[in-house]
Amino acid sequence: KEVIKRKGPIGLRKLVELDGKQFNEGQFNTDLIALLRSIPPGRPNATNYPHLVSGIITYLFFPHLITPTLELDINQGRKRIDIAFANASQQGFFSDQRGDAFLMAREIMIECKNYAEDLANNEIDQMIGRFDPRRGRLGIIACRSVVDQNRLTERCRDAFRAQQGAILVFTDDDFETLLNAHDIAREPALQNM
């Protein structure tokens, strides 16, 4: 009944409280981090990882990023995006990227790499292949960890300098940093990553 009376989107906090439990952000964040850390890298968990990443990004960035679509087919099914979010942001980082004349980030495309090893050129090229003027040119690659941060940063810079698009990389540690940041500190934490 409470949901039907509400106007606009209902957030996670309200959904939990509707179930009769007090929402405890700290405990919920700790549980999400533990769940993320419990998924081992590798092919057997290639499905579990994107599902959890989708939930974490929804929790962290709602109402800026909404309506996640898992395994979105593009190019008549010849390619697939692991997760696509509509960019509904009205202010801040994601709004700025949607308004950017080059990036036009109407959707935020996310590729999930549940690898034990570092990302290589293939993963960067795969993300670039997801960009187009209809969806935009901003993507996130979620991966477990990065050993050679300088090399990966240069790969992402190469794509940006060649005007192919902007790629952000989020590791488990980055998700943990954002989950440990209070609601009002998440935007500055994102800006500093």
Secondary structure, DSSP 8 states (H G I E B T S, - for coil): -HHHH--S---HHHHHHHTT----HHHHHHHHHHHHHHS-SSGGGTTHHHHHHHHHHHHHHTTTEEEEEEEEEETTTTEEEEEEEEE--SSSHHHHHHH-TTT--SEEEEEEE--SS---HHHHHHHHTT-BTTTBSEEEEEES--S-HHHHHHHHHHHHHTTS-EEEEE-HHHHHHHHHS-GGGHHHHHHT-
